[in-house]
Amino acid sequence: MYGIGDLYPHYVWQAEGIEDRTIPFDSRAFLVGLRYDDVTAAKDRIKGFLFEILGLY
């Protein structure tokens, strides 16, 4: 887990009155979303490549 102090210098979050606490991070959801985006980008790129090679616009 990361805290607010890991993201911003101490003087920034202290001046704003933000307490230093942990920030939850769902790594499983992040990786699922990243994989989906990677697969989607790959599909779009290969589709564009094939359309260009075959002249299908």
C-alpha distance matrix in Angstrom:
0.0 3.7 6.7 10.1 11.6 9.9 11.8 15.0 17.1 17.4 20.9 20.0 17.6 19.7 22.8 21.7 20.9 17.3 15.4 12.3 9.6 6.1 6.4 6.6 7.2 10.1 10.7 14.0 15.3 14.5 16.4 19.1 19.7 19.8 22.2 24.4 24.6 25.5 28.2 29.6 29.9 31.6 34.0 34.9 35.6 37.8 39.5 40.3 41.5 43.8 45.2 46.0 47.6 49.6 50.5 49.1 48.1
3.7 0.0 3.8 6.8 8.1 6.3 8.1 11.2 13.5 14.0 17.4 16.4 14.3 16.5 19.6 18.7 18.3 14.7 13.3 9.9 8.2 5.4 5.6 7.6 8.4 11.9 12.5 16.1 16.9 15.5 17.7 20.6 20.5 20.3 23.2 25.2 24.9 25.9 28.8 29.9 29.9 31.9 34.4 34.9 35.5 37.9 39.7 40.1 41.4 43.9 45.1 45.7 47.5 49.6 50.3 49.0 47.8
6.7 3.8 0.0 3.8 5.3 5.4 7.2 9.3 11.2 11.0 14.3 13.5 11.0 12.9 16.2 15.3 14.7 11.2 9.6 6.2 5.2 4.2 5.6 9.0 10.8 14.5 15.7 19.2 19.6 18.2 20.8 23.5 23.2 23.1 26.2 28.0 27.5 28.7 31.7 32.5 32.5 34.7 37.1 37.4 38.0 40.7 42.3 42.5 43.9 46.5 47.5 48.0 50.0 52.2 52.6 51.3 49.9
10.1 6.8 3.8 0.0 3.8 5.3 5.4 6.4 8.7 8.7 11.4 10.0 7.5 10.0 12.9 11.8 11.7 8.4 7.9 5.4 6.1 6.6 6.9 10.7 12.5 16.3 17.6 21.2 20.9 19.3 22.2 24.8 23.9 23.8 27.2 28.6 27.7 29.2 32.4 32.8 32.5 35.0 37.4 37.3 38.0 40.9 42.3 42.2 43.8 46.6 47.3 47.7 49.9 52.0 52.2 50.9 49.2
11.6 8.1 5.3 3.8 0.0 3.8 5.4 5.4 6.1 5.9 9.3 9.0 7.4 9.2 12.3 12.5 12.5 9.9 9.3 6.3 8.2 9.1 10.2 13.8 15.3 19.1 19.9 23.6 23.7 21.9 24.4 27.3 26.5 26.0 29.4 31.1 30.0 31.2 34.5 35.0 34.5 36.8 39.4 39.3 39.7 42.6 44.2 44.0 45.4 48.3 49.1 49.3 51.4 53.7 54.0 52.9 51.2
9.9 6.3 5.4 5.3 3.8 0.0 3.8 6.0 7.5 8.8 12.2 11.6 10.6 12.8 15.6 15.6 16.0 13.1 12.6 9.4 10.1 9.5 9.8 12.9 13.5 17.2 17.4 21.2 21.5 19.3 21.5 24.7 24.0 23.1 26.4 28.4 27.3 28.1 31.5 32.3 31.6 33.7 36.5 36.5 36.7 39.5 41.3 41.2 42.3 45.2 46.3 46.4 48.3 50.8 51.1 50.2 48.7
11.8 8.1 7.2 5.4 5.4 3.8 0.0 3.8 7.0 9.2 11.7 10.0 9.5 12.6 14.6 14.1 15.2 12.4 12.9 10.5 11.3 10.8 10.0 13.1 13.3 16.9 17.3 21.0 20.7 18.3 20.8 23.7 22.5 21.7 25.2 26.8 25.3 26.4 29.9 30.3 29.4 31.9 34.6 34.3 34.5 37.5 39.2 38.8 40.2 43.1 43.9 44.0 46.1 48.5 48.6 47.7 46.0
15.0 11.2 9.3 6.4 5.4 6.0 3.8 0.0 3.8 6.4 8.2 6.4 6.8 9.8 11.4 11.3 13.0 11.0 12.1 10.4 12.3 12.9 12.6 16.0 16.7 20.4 21.0 24.6 24.2 21.7 24.4 27.2 25.7 25.0 28.6 30.0 28.3 29.5 33.0 33.2 32.2 34.8 37.4 36.9 37.1 40.2 41.8 41.2 42.6 45.7 46.3 46.2 48.5 50.9 50.8 49.9 48.0
17.1 13.5 11.2 8.7 6.1 7.5 7.0 3.8 0.0 3.8 5.6 5.6 7.0 8.7 10.4 11.6 13.1 11.9 12.8 11.1 13.8 15.0 15.4 19.0 20.0 23.7 24.2 27.9 27.7 25.2 27.7 30.7 29.3 28.4 32.0 33.5 31.8 32.9 36.4 36.7 35.5 38.0 40.8 40.2 40.2 43.4 45.1 44.4 45.6 48.8 49.5 49.2 51.4 54.0 53.9 53.1 51.2
17.4 14.0 11.0 8.7 5.9 8.8 9.2 6.4 3.8 0.0 3.8 5.5 5.8 5.9 8.5 10.2 10.9 10.1 10.4 9.1 12.4 14.4 15.6 19.3 20.9 24.7 25.6 29.3 29.2 27.1 29.7 32.6 31.4 30.9 34.3 35.9 34.5 35.6 39.1 39.4 38.5 41.0 43.7 43.2 43.4 46.5 48.1 47.6 48.9 52.0 52.7 52.5 54.8 57.3 57.2 56.3 54.4
20.9 17.4 14.3 11.4 9.3 12.2 11.7 8.2 5.6 3.8 0.0 3.8 5.8 5.1 5.9 8.6 10.0 10.5 11.8 11.6 15.1 17.4 18.3 22.1 23.7 27.5 28.5 32.2 31.7 29.6 32.4 35.1 33.6 33.1 36.7 38.0 36.4 37.7 41.2 41.2 40.2 42.9 45.5 44.7 44.9 48.2 49.6 48.8 50.3 53.5 53.9 53.7 56.1 58.6 58.3 57.4 55.2
20.0 16.4 13.5 10.0 9.0 11.6 10.0 6.4 5.6 5.5 3.8 0.0 3.8 5.5 5.4 6.5 8.9 8.9 11.1 11.2 14.3 16.4 16.5 20.2 21.7 25.4 26.5 30.1 29.2 27.1 30.1 32.6 30.9 30.5 34.2 35.2 33.5 35.0 38.4 38.2 37.3 40.1 42.6 41.7 42.0 45.4 46.6 45.8 47.5 50.6 50.9 50.7 53.2 55.6 55.2 54.2 52.0
17.6 14.3 11.0 7.5 7.4 10.6 9.5 6.8 7.0 5.8 5.8 3.8 0.0 3.8 5.5 5.1 6.3 5.3 7.4 7.9 10.9 13.3 13.7 17.4 19.4 23.0 24.6 28.1 27.2 25.5 28.6 31.0 29.5 29.5 33.1 34.1 32.7 34.4 37.7 37.6 37.0 39.8 42.1 41.5 42.1 45.3 46.5 46.0 47.7 50.7 51.0 51.1 53.6 55.9 55.6 54.3 52.2
19.7 16.5 12.9 10.0 9.2 12.8 12.6 9.8 8.7 5.9 5.1 5.5 3.8 0.0 3.8 5.5 5.2 6.0 7.3 8.4 12.0 15.0 16.2 19.9 22.2 25.9 27.6 31.1 30.4 28.9 32.0 34.4 33.0 33.1 36.6 37.7 36.4 38.1 41.4 41.3 40.7 43.5 45.9 45.2 45.9 49.1 50.3 49.8 51.5 54.5 54.8 54.9 57.4 59.6 59.4 58.1 56.0
22.8 19.6 16.2 12.9 12.3 15.6 14.6 11.4 10.4 8.5 5.9 5.4 5.5 3.8 0.0 3.8 5.5 7.7 10.2 11.9 15.3 18.2 18.8 22.5 24.7 28.3 30.0 33.4 32.4 30.8 34.0 36.2 34.5 34.6 38.3 39.1 37.5 39.4 42.6 42.3 41.6 44.6 46.8 45.9 46.5 49.9 50.9 50.2 52.0 55.0 55.2 55.1 57.8 60.0 59.5 58.3 56.0
21.7 18.7 15.3 11.8 12.5 15.6 14.1 11.3 11.6 10.2 8.6 6.5 5.1 5.5 3.8 0.0 3.8 5.5 9.0 11.2 14.0 16.7 16.9 20.4 22.6 26.0 28.1 31.2 30.0 28.5 31.9 33.9 32.0 32.4 36.1 36.7 35.2 37.3 40.4 39.9 39.4 42.5 44.5 43.6 44.5 47.8 48.6 48.0 50.1 53.0 53.0 53.1 55.9 57.9 57.4 56.0 53.6
20.9 18.3 14.7 11.7 12.5 16.0 15.2 13.0 13.1 10.9 10.0 8.9 6.3 5.2 5.5 3.8 0.0 3.8 6.4 9.4 12.2 15.4 16.3 19.7 22.4 25.8 28.1 31.2 30.1 29.1 32.5 34.4 32.9 33.5 37.1 37.7 36.6 38.7 41.7 41.4 41.2 44.2 46.2 45.5 46.5 49.7 50.6 50.2 52.2 55.0 55.1 55.5 58.1 60.1 59.7 58.2 55.9
17.3 14.7 11.2 8.4 9.9 13.1 12.4 11.0 11.9 10.1 10.5 8.9 5.3 6.0 7.7 5.5 3.8 0.0 3.8 6.5 8.8 11.8 12.5 15.9 18.6 22.0 24.3 27.4 26.4 25.4 28.8 30.8 29.4 30.1 33.6 34.3 33.3 35.4 38.4 38.2 38.1 41.0 43.0 42.5 43.6 46.7 47.6 47.4 49.4 52.1 52.4 52.8 55.4 57.3 57.1 55.5 53.4
15.4 13.3 9.6 7.9 9.3 12.6 12.9 12.1 12.8 10.4 11.8 11.1 7.4 7.3 10.2 9.0 6.4 3.8 0.0 3.8 6.1 9.7 11.4 14.7 17.8 21.3 23.6 26.7 26.1 25.4 28.6 30.7 29.7 30.4 33.8 34.7 34.1 36.1 39.0 39.1 39.2 41.9 43.9 43.7 44.8 47.7 48.8 48.8 50.7 53.3 53.8 54.4 56.8 58.7 58.7 57.1 55.2
12.3 9.9 6.2 5.4 6.3 9.4 10.5 10.4 11.1 9.1 11.6 11.2 7.9 8.4 11.9 11.2 9.4 6.5 3.8 0.0 3.8 7.1 9.4 12.9 15.7 19.3 21.2 24.5 24.4 23.4 26.4 28.7 28.1 28.5 31.7 33.0 32.4 34.1 37.1 37.5 37.5 40.0 42.2 42.2 43.1 45.9 47.2 47.3 49.0 51.6 52.4 52.9 55.1 57.1 57.3 55.9 54.2
9.6 8.2 5.2 6.1 8.2 10.1 11.3 12.3 13.8 12.4 15.1 14.3 10.9 12.0 15.3 14.0 12.2 8.8 6.1 3.8 0.0 3.8 6.6 9.6 12.8 16.2 18.3 21.4 21.5 20.9 23.8 26.0 25.7 26.3 29.4 30.7 30.5 32.2 34.9 35.5 35.8 38.2 40.3 40.6 41.6 44.2 45.5 45.9 47.6 50.0 50.8 51.6 53.7 55.6 56.0 54.4 52.8
6.1 5.4 4.2 6.6 9.1 9.5 10.8 12.9 15.0 14.4 17.4 16.4 13.3 15.0 18.2 16.7 15.4 11.8 9.7 7.1 3.8 0.0 3.8 6.4 9.4 12.7 14.7 17.8 18.1 17.6 20.3 22.6 22.5 23.1 26.0 27.5 27.5 29.0 31.7 32.5 32.9 35.1 37.2 37.7 38.7 41.2 42.6 43.2 44.7 47.1 48.1 48.9 50.9 52.8 53.3 51.7 50.4
6.4 5.6 5.6 6.9 10.2 9.8 10.0 12.6 15.4 15.6 18.3 16.5 13.7 16.2 18.8 16.9 16.3 12.5 11.4 9.4 6.6 3.8 0.0 3.8 6.4 10.0 12.2 15.3 15.1 14.4 17.4 19.5 19.1 19.8 22.9 24.1 24.0 25.8 28.4 29.0 29.4 31.8 33.8 34.2 35.3 37.9 39.1 39.7 41.4 43.7 44.5 45.4 47.5 49.3 49.8 48.2 46.7
6.6 7.6 9.0 10.7 13.8 12.9 13.1 16.0 19.0 19.3 22.1 20.2 17.4 19.9 22.5 20.4 19.7 15.9 14.7 12.9 9.6 6.4 3.8 0.0 3.8 6.7 9.4 12.1 11.9 12.0 14.9 16.7 16.7 17.8 20.5 21.7 22.1 23.9 26.2 27.0 27.8 30.0 31.8 32.5 33.8 36.1 37.3 38.2 39.9 42.0 42.9 44.1 46.0 47.7 48.3 46.5 45.3
7.2 8.4 10.8 12.5 15.3 13.5 13.3 16.7 20.0 20.9 23.7 21.7 19.4 22.2 24.7 22.6 22.4 18.6 17.8 15.7 12.8 9.4 6.4 3.8 0.0 3.8 5.9 8.9 8.9 8.4 11.2 13.2 13.3 14.2 16.8 18.3 18.6 20.3 22.6 23.6 24.3 26.4 28.3 29.1 30.3 32.5 33.9 34.8 36.4 38.4 39.5 40.7 42.5 44.2 44.9 43.2 42.1
10.1 11.9 14.5 16.3 19.1 17.2 16.9 20.4 23.7 24.7 27.5 25.4 23.0 25.9 28.3 26.0 25.8 22.0 21.3 19.3 16.2 12.7 10.0 6.7 3.8 0.0 3.8 5.5 5.5 6.3 8.8 10.2 11.0 12.4 14.5 15.7 16.8 18.5 20.3 21.4 22.7 24.5 26.1 27.3 28.7 30.6 31.9 33.1 34.7 36.5 37.7 39.1 40.8 42.3 43.2 41.4 40.5
10.7 12.5 15.7 17.6 19.9 17.4 17.3 21.0 24.2 25.6 28.5 26.5 24.6 27.6 30.0 28.1 28.1 24.3 23.6 21.2 18.3 14.7 12.2 9.4 5.9 3.8 0.0 3.8 5.5 4.9 6.1 8.5 9.8 10.2 12.1 14.1 15.1 16.1 18.1 19.8 20.8 22.2 24.1 25.5 26.6 28.3 29.9 31.3 32.5 34.3 35.8 37.1 38.6 40.2 41.3 39.7 39.0
14.0 16.1 19.2 21.2 23.6 21.2 21.0 24.6 27.9 29.3 32.2 30.1 28.1 31.1 33.4 31.2 31.2 27.4 26.7 24.5 21.4 17.8 15.3 12.1 8.9 5.5 3.8 0.0 3.8 5.4 5.2 6.1 8.6 9.8 10.5 12.3 14.2 15.2 16.5 18.3 19.9 21.1 22.6 24.3 25.7 27.1 28.5 30.2 31.5 33.0 34.5 36.1 37.4 38.8 40.1 38.3 37.9
15.3 16.9 19.6 20.9 23.7 21.5 20.7 24.2 27.7 29.2 31.7 29.2 27.2 30.4 32.4 30.0 30.1 26.4 26.1 24.4 21.5 18.1 15.1 11.9 8.9 5.5 5.5 3.8 0.0 3.8 5.5 5.1 6.2 8.5 9.9 10.6 12.3 14.2 15.5 16.5 18.3 20.0 21.2 22.6 24.3 25.9 27.0 28.5 30.2 31.7 32.9 34.6 36.2 37.4 38.4 36.5 35.7
14.5 15.5 18.2 19.3 21.9 19.3 18.3 21.7 25.2 27.1 29.6 27.1 25.5 28.9 30.8 28.5 29.1 25.4 25.4 23.4 20.9 17.6 14.4 12.0 8.4 6.3 4.9 5.4 3.8 0.0 3.8 5.5 5.2 6.1 8.6 10.0 10.6 12.2 14.3 15.3 16.4 18.3 20.0 21.1 22.4 24.4 25.7 26.9 28.4 30.3 31.5 32.8 34.5 36.0 37.0 35.3 34.4
16.4 17.7 20.8 22.2 24.4 21.5 20.8 24.4 27.7 29.7 32.4 30.1 28.6 32.0 34.0 31.9 32.5 28.8 28.6 26.4 23.8 20.3 17.4 14.9 11.2 8.8 6.1 5.2 5.5 3.8 0.0 3.8 5.4 4.9 6.0 8.5 9.7 10.3 12.1 14.0 15.1 16.2 18.2 19.8 20.8 22.4 24.0 25.5 26.7 28.4 30.0 31.3 32.7 34.2 35.5 33.9 33.5
19.1 20.6 23.5 24.8 27.3 24.7 23.7 27.2 30.7 32.6 35.1 32.6 31.0 34.4 36.2 33.9 34.4 30.8 30.7 28.7 26.0 22.6 19.5 16.7 13.2 10.2 8.5 6.1 5.1 5.5 3.8 0.0 3.8 5.5 5.2 6.2 8.7 9.9 10.7 12.3 14.3 15.4 16.6 18.4 20.1 21.3 22.5 24.4 25.8 27.1 28.5 30.3 31.7 32.8 34.1 32.2 31.8
19.7 20.5 23.2 23.9 26.5 24.0 22.5 25.7 29.3 31.4 33.6 30.9 29.5 33.0 34.5 32.0 32.9 29.4 29.7 28.1 25.7 22.5 19.1 16.7 13.3 11.0 9.8 8.6 6.2 5.2 5.4 3.8 0.0 3.8 5.4 5.1 6.2 8.6 10.0 10.5 12.2 14.2 15.4 16.5 18.3 20.1 21.0 22.4 24.3 25.8 26.9 28.5 30.3 31.5 32.4 30.5 29.7
19.8 20.3 23.1 23.8 26.0 23.1 21.7 25.0 28.4 30.9 33.1 30.5 29.5 33.1 34.6 32.4 33.5 30.1 30.4 28.5 26.3 23.1 19.8 17.8 14.2 12.4 10.2 9.8 8.5 6.1 4.9 5.5 3.8 0.0 3.8 5.4 5.1 6.1 8.6 9.8 10.5 12.2 14.2 15.3 16.4 18.4 19.9 21.0 22.4 24.3 25.7 26.9 28.5 30.1 31.1 29.6 28.9
22.2 23.2 26.2 27.2 29.4 26.4 25.2 28.6 32.0 34.3 36.7 34.2 33.1 36.6 38.3 36.1 37.1 33.6 33.8 31.7 29.4 26.0 22.9 20.5 16.8 14.5 12.1 10.5 9.9 8.6 6.0 5.2 5.4 3.8 0.0 3.8 5.4 5.0 6.1 8.5 9.9 10.5 12.2 14.2 15.3 16.5 18.2 19.9 21.0 22.5 24.2 25.7 26.9 28.3 29.7 28.2 27.9
24.4 25.2 28.0 28.6 31.1 28.4 26.8 30.0 33.5 35.9 38.0 35.2 34.1 37.7 39.1 36.7 37.7 34.3 34.7 33.0 30.7 27.5 24.1 21.7 18.3 15.7 14.1 12.3 10.6 10.0 8.5 6.2 5.1 5.4 3.8 0.0 3.8 5.5 5.2 6.1 8.6 9.9 10.6 12.3 14.2 15.5 16.4 18.3 19.9 21.2 22.4 24.2 25.8 26.8 28.0 26.0 25.6
24.6 24.9 27.5 27.7 30.0 27.3 25.3 28.3 31.8 34.5 36.4 33.5 32.7 36.4 37.5 35.2 36.6 33.3 34.1 32.4 30.5 27.5 24.0 22.1 18.6 16.8 15.1 14.2 12.3 10.6 9.7 8.7 6.2 5.1 5.4 3.8 0.0 3.8 5.5 5.1 6.1 8.5 9.9 10.5 12.2 14.3 15.2 16.4 18.2 20.0 20.9 22.4 24.2 25.6 26.4 24.7 23.9
25.5 25.9 28.7 29.2 31.2 28.1 26.4 29.5 32.9 35.6 37.7 35.0 34.4 38.1 39.4 37.3 38.7 35.4 36.1 34.1 32.2 29.0 25.8 23.9 20.3 18.5 16.1 15.2 14.2 12.2 10.3 9.9 8.6 6.1 5.0 5.5 3.8 0.0 3.8 5.5 5.2 6.1 8.6 9.9 10.6 12.3 14.1 15.3 16.4 18.3 19.9 21.1 22.5 24.2 25.3 24.1 23.7
28.2 28.8 31.7 32.4 34.5 31.5 29.9 33.0 36.4 39.1 41.2 38.4 37.7 41.4 42.6 40.4 41.7 38.4 39.0 37.1 34.9 31.7 28.4 26.2 22.6 20.3 18.1 16.5 15.5 14.3 12.1 10.7 10.0 8.6 6.1 5.2 5.5 3.8 0.0 3.8 5.5 5.1 6.1 8.6 9.9 10.7 12.1 14.2 15.3 16.4 18.2 19.9 21.0 22.3 23.7 22.2 22.2
29.6 29.9 32.5 32.8 35.0 32.3 30.3 33.2 36.7 39.4 41.2 38.2 37.6 41.3 42.3 39.9 41.4 38.2 39.1 37.5 35.5 32.5 29.0 27.0 23.6 21.4 19.8 18.3 16.5 15.3 14.0 12.3 10.5 9.8 8.5 6.1 5.1 5.5 3.8 0.0 3.8 5.4 5.2 6.2 8.6 10.1 10.5 12.2 14.2 15.4 16.4 18.3 20.0 21.0 21.9 20.1 19.6
29.9 29.9 32.5 32.5 34.5 31.6 29.4 32.2 35.5 38.5 40.2 37.3 37.0 40.7 41.6 39.4 41.2 38.1 39.2 37.5 35.8 32.9 29.4 27.8 24.3 22.7 20.8 19.9 18.3 16.4 15.1 14.3 12.2 10.5 9.9 8.6 6.1 5.2 5.5 3.8 0.0 3.8 5.5 5.1 6.1 8.7 9.8 10.5 12.2 14.3 15.3 16.4 18.3 19.9 20.6 19.3 18.7
31.6 31.9 34.7 35.0 36.8 33.7 31.9 34.8 38.0 41.0 42.9 40.1 39.8 43.5 44.6 42.5 44.2 41.0 41.9 40.0 38.2 35.1 31.8 30.0 26.4 24.5 22.2 21.1 20.0 18.3 16.2 15.4 14.2 12.2 10.5 9.9 8.5 6.1 5.1 5.4 3.8 0.0 3.8 5.5 5.1 6.2 8.4 9.9 10.5 12.2 14.1 15.3 16.4 18.1 19.5 18.5 18.6
34.0 34.4 37.1 37.4 39.4 36.5 34.6 37.4 40.8 43.7 45.5 42.6 42.1 45.9 46.8 44.5 46.2 43.0 43.9 42.2 40.3 37.2 33.8 31.8 28.3 26.1 24.1 22.6 21.2 20.0 18.2 16.6 15.4 14.2 12.2 10.6 9.9 8.6 6.1 5.2 5.5 3.8 0.0 3.8 5.5 5.3 6.0 8.5 9.8 10.6 12.1 14.1 15.3 16.2 17.7 16.1 16.3
34.9 34.9 37.4 37.3 39.3 36.5 34.3 36.9 40.2 43.2 44.7 41.7 41.5 45.2 45.9 43.6 45.5 42.5 43.7 42.2 40.6 37.7 34.2 32.5 29.1 27.3 25.5 24.3 22.6 21.1 19.8 18.4 16.5 15.3 14.2 12.3 10.5 9.9 8.6 6.2 5.1 5.5 3.8 0.0 3.8 5.6 5.1 6.1 8.5 10.0 10.4 12.1 14.2 15.3 15.9 14.3 13.8
35.6 35.5 38.0 38.0 39.7 36.7 34.5 37.1 40.2 43.4 44.9 42.0 42.1 45.9 46.5 44.5 46.5 43.6 44.8 43.1 41.6 38.7 35.3 33.8 30.3 28.7 26.6 25.7 24.3 22.4 20.8 20.1 18.3 16.4 15.3 14.2 12.2 10.6 9.9 8.6 6.1 5.1 5.5 3.8 0.0 3.8 5.4 5.1 6.1 8.6 9.9 10.5 12.2 14.2 15.0 14.3 14.1
37.8 37.9 40.7 40.9 42.6 39.5 37.5 40.2 43.4 46.5 48.2 45.4 45.3 49.1 49.9 47.8 49.7 46.7 47.7 45.9 44.2 41.2 37.9 36.1 32.5 30.6 28.3 27.1 25.9 24.4 22.4 21.3 20.1 18.4 16.5 15.5 14.3 12.3 10.7 10.1 8.7 6.2 5.3 5.6 3.8 0.0 3.8 5.4 4.9 6.1 8.5 9.7 10.4 12.0 13.7 13.0 13.9
39.5 39.7 42.3 42.3 44.2 41.3 39.2 41.8 45.1 48.1 49.6 46.6 46.5 50.3 50.9 48.6 50.6 47.6 48.8 47.2 45.5 42.6 39.1 37.3 33.9 31.9 29.9 28.5 27.0 25.7 24.0 22.5 21.0 19.9 18.2 16.4 15.2 14.1 12.1 10.5 9.8 8.4 6.0 5.1 5.4 3.8 0.0 3.8 5.4 5.2 6.1 8.5 9.9 10.5 11.7 10.2 10.8
40.3 40.1 42.5 42.2 44.0 41.2 38.8 41.2 44.4 47.6 48.8 45.8 46.0 49.8 50.2 48.0 50.2 47.4 48.8 47.3 45.9 43.2 39.7 38.2 34.8 33.1 31.3 30.2 28.5 26.9 25.5 24.4 22.4 21.0 19.9 18.3 16.4 15.3 14.2 12.2 10.5 9.9 8.5 6.1 5.1 5.4 3.8 0.0 3.8 5.5 5.1 6.1 8.6 9.9 10.2 9.3 9.1
41.5 41.4 43.9 43.8 45.4 42.3 40.2 42.6 45.6 48.9 50.3 47.5 47.7 51.5 52.0 50.1 52.2 49.4 50.7 49.0 47.6 44.7 41.4 39.9 36.4 34.7 32.5 31.5 30.2 28.4 26.7 25.8 24.3 22.4 21.0 19.9 18.2 16.4 15.3 14.2 12.2 10.5 9.8 8.5 6.1 4.9 5.4 3.8 0.0 3.8 5.5 5.2 6.2 8.5 9.7 10.1 10.9
43.8 43.9 46.5 46.6 48.3 45.2 43.1 45.7 48.8 52.0 53.5 50.6 50.7 54.5 55.0 53.0 55.0 52.1 53.3 51.6 50.0 47.1 43.7 42.0 38.4 36.5 34.3 33.0 31.7 30.3 28.4 27.1 25.8 24.3 22.5 21.2 20.0 18.3 16.4 15.4 14.3 12.2 10.6 10.0 8.6 6.1 5.2 5.5 3.8 0.0 3.8 5.4 5.1 5.9 8.1 8.0 10.1
45.2 45.1 47.5 47.3 49.1 46.3 43.9 46.3 49.5 52.7 53.9 50.9 51.0 54.8 55.2 53.0 55.1 52.4 53.8 52.4 50.8 48.1 44.5 42.9 39.5 37.7 35.8 34.5 32.9 31.5 30.0 28.5 26.9 25.7 24.2 22.4 20.9 19.9 18.2 16.4 15.3 14.1 12.1 10.4 9.9 8.5 6.1 5.1 5.5 3.8 0.0 3.8 5.6 5.3 5.6 4.7 6.3
46.0 45.7 48.0 47.7 49.3 46.4 44.0 46.2 49.2 52.5 53.7 50.7 51.1 54.9 55.1 53.1 55.5 52.8 54.4 52.9 51.6 48.9 45.4 44.1 40.7 39.1 37.1 36.1 34.6 32.8 31.3 30.3 28.5 26.9 25.7 24.2 22.4 21.1 19.9 18.3 16.4 15.3 14.1 12.1 10.5 9.7 8.5 6.1 5.2 5.4 3.8 0.0 3.8 5.6 5.0 6.4 7.3
47.6 47.5 50.0 49.9 51.4 48.3 46.1 48.5 51.4 54.8 56.1 53.2 53.6 57.4 57.8 55.9 58.1 55.4 56.8 55.1 53.7 50.9 47.5 46.0 42.5 40.8 38.6 37.4 36.2 34.5 32.7 31.7 30.3 28.5 26.9 25.8 24.2 22.5 21.0 20.0 18.3 16.4 15.3 14.2 12.2 10.4 9.9 8.6 6.2 5.1 5.6 3.8 0.0 3.8 5.5 7.9 10.1
49.6 49.6 52.2 52.0 53.7 50.8 48.5 50.9 54.0 57.3 58.6 55.6 55.9 59.6 60.0 57.9 60.1 57.3 58.7 57.1 55.6 52.8 49.3 47.7 44.2 42.3 40.2 38.8 37.4 36.0 34.2 32.8 31.5 30.1 28.3 26.8 25.6 24.2 22.3 21.0 19.9 18.1 16.2 15.3 14.2 12.0 10.5 9.9 8.5 5.9 5.3 5.6 3.8 0.0 3.8 5.5 8.8
50.5 50.3 52.6 52.2 54.0 51.1 48.6 50.8 53.9 57.2 58.3 55.2 55.6 59.4 59.5 57.4 59.7 57.1 58.7 57.3 56.0 53.3 49.8 48.3 44.9 43.2 41.3 40.1 38.4 37.0 35.5 34.1 32.4 31.1 29.7 28.0 26.4 25.3 23.7 21.9 20.6 19.5 17.7 15.9 15.0 13.7 11.7 10.2 9.7 8.1 5.6 5.0 5.5 3.8 0.0 3.8 6.1
49.1 49.0 51.3 50.9 52.9 50.2 47.7 49.9 53.1 56.3 57.4 54.2 54.3 58.1 58.3 56.0 58.2 55.5 57.1 55.9 54.4 51.7 48.2 46.5 43.2 41.4 39.7 38.3 36.5 35.3 33.9 32.2 30.5 29.6 28.2 26.0 24.7 24.1 22.2 20.1 19.3 18.5 16.1 14.3 14.3 13.0 10.2 9.3 10.1 8.0 4.7 6.4 7.9 5.5 3.8 0.0 3.8
48.1 47.8 49.9 49.2 51.2 48.7 46.0 48.0 51.2 54.4 55.2 52.0 52.2 56.0 56.0 53.6 55.9 53.4 55.2 54.2 52.8 50.4 46.7 45.3 42.1 40.5 39.0 37.9 35.7 34.4 33.5 31.8 29.7 28.9 27.9 25.6 23.9 23.7 22.2 19.6 18.7 18.6 16.3 13.8 14.1 13.9 10.8 9.1 10.9 10.1 6.3 7.3 10.1 8.8 6.1 3.8 0.0
